[in-house]
Amino acid sequence: MTTLGRDIRELREAFPALARLRRGKPPIYLNNTCMTLRPRVVIDALRRYYEEFPTCGGGRSEGSRQLDNWFQEELREHEVHARQTAADLLGAASSDEIVWTRNTSEALNIVAHGLRLEPGDEVLGSEREHNSNLVPWLEAERRLRERAGDPELVVRRHFDLDEDGGFNLERALAAITPRTKVLAIAHASNLDGTVVPDDAIRALAARVHEVGGVLVLDAAQSVPHRRVDVRALGVDFLAFSIHKMCGPTGMGVLWGRYDLLAELDPFIVGGDTIADTWQDRVEYKKPPGRFEAGLQDYAGMLGAAAAIEYVTQTVGYDTIAAQELALNTRLTERLAPLTCDHFWLLGPRDPAQRGGVITMTSPSGALINAIERLGDREANIMVRRGMFCVNAYLHKRFDAVGSAKNNLRASVYFYNTLEECDAFADIVERVVRHPLDYFDDA
Ligand SMILES: Cc1ncc(COP(=O)(O)O)c(C=O)c1O
């Protein structure tokens, strides 16, 4: 398969996991929303750290302290390069705006803990935020309730999306009030792939700034798939995970406007976050050092830089977008006609609005189980079943029809092929058309 003149088979050869066989067949990996596979260049970058300079780092922004040993000096070069690579990816003003985290969840927790919210302030999100962009704010609400001595205090509010799950800018704008101190939204949905358009983000940022608030963008499902420029969008904080873009597991990024990072209280503190301590007081480093407690995942930083370079330079966002559209179009053409009272798709019908994600649902958990089991046994298909950390939205929308918990998601990345989509669609078709034939198995 070629996309924009690129031979996808050639790209696939860079991924060792795709060369594996089980029962004589290769894997069909359709769980990319959760985590992507890694190309050899990323694995080599990780190995390089352990083989060549496996020591503690000193490459923080305030790492100007004299480094006097061989391995540390070599590592420092890579640390500086990695942070700059992440800054360039996002169009950040400086690499000091990049905080390494373990993942998007940790990045969002740093913001939710660090902002100095007062009783009466409100945090706004959509009805479909990932738990990682919901629970930290519910915890902030709990702390503010305790502080105010008011168990009824409402801090976290939500606005509704369109009926088909698309983003509704008017509703979002209308929900912003003078009390809104934080607007925390997903840039793209991990449930149905829908994206908040750039113009809408800019309009929301302008409005939330007018009332003195900040816009926190959960970019876990956007940065791996499209160019995201924090300054062009006008957002204040952004979080994403490197493991969703060919990078090592447990690496993420928090980007924040430097003046805002400088006002944020540190969350996890201790070694390496401090400029100095005395028995009774502490002086923290400037950002980003004050947010990176203890020794870090230095191999992960090398891997992160390699992954970002691979995704943006070797593959390129144009190829990613074109390939995802081709694959999701095929999946949609094959699966949408199967719609019936026990099977339907979530989100907008048009695959162009759903990135690389297609999610199907059923009031019958047995049917969803059967598709997953059959795909695994017959074709090594890996998809994801469950509520995908958007429990609150699924309960709100689908408890009444009994399908909230019975969802199956297939998510593609640039290395997937039309043949893989067809293999998955064949399985779905068999089970949906003849469910009783497969229920005993499930
Ligand atoms: C939209 C969204 N936000 C946040 C997260 C959390 O990412 P992580 O598990 O890497 O912290 C995910 C993970 O799937 C996600 O899809």
The ligand as an SDF file (V2000), in Angstrom:
LIG
                    3D

 16 16  0  0  0  0  0  0  0  0999 V2000
   -7.5410   11.8770   25.5190 C   0  0  0  0  0  0  0  0  0  0  0  0
   -6.6180   11.2200   26.5060 C   0  0  0  0  0  0  0  0  0  0  0  0
   -6.2230   11.8950   27.5820 N   0  0  0  0  0  0  0  0  0  0  0  0
   -5.3930   11.3610   28.4920 C   0  0  0  0  0  0  0  0  0  0  0  0
   -4.9240   10.0840   28.3470 C   0  0  0  0  0  0  0  0  0  0  0  0
   -4.0110    9.5190   29.3820 C   0  0  0  0  0  0  0  0  0  0  0  0
   -2.7940    9.2020   28.8100 O   0  0  0  0  0  0  0  0  0  0  0  0
   -1.7050    8.4080   29.6750 P   0  0  0  0  0  0  0  0  0  0  0  0
   -2.3330    7.1010   30.0230 O   0  0  0  0  0  0  0  0  0  0  0  0
   -0.5480    8.2750   28.7660 O   0  0  0  0  0  0  0  0  0  0  0  0
   -1.4520    9.2250   30.8750 O   0  0  0  0  0  0  0  0  0  0  0  0
   -5.3240    9.3210   27.2460 C   0  0  0  0  0  0  0  0  0  0  0  0
   -4.8900    7.9270   27.0950 C   0  0  0  0  0  0  0  0  0  0  0  0
   -5.4040    7.1660   26.3180 O   0  0  0  0  0  0  0  0  0  0  0  0
   -6.1840    9.9110   26.2990 C   0  0  0  0  0  0  0  0  0  0  0  0
   -6.5810    9.2360   25.2290 O   0  0  0  0  0  0  0  0  0  0  0  0
  1  2  1  0
  2  3  1  0
  2 15  2  0
  3  4  2  0
  4  5  1  0
  5  6  1  0
  5 12  2  0
  6  7  1  0
  7  8  1  0
  8  9  2  0
  8 10  1  0
  8 11  1  0
 12 13  1  0
 12 15  1  0
 13 14  2  0
 15 16  1  0
M  END
$$$$
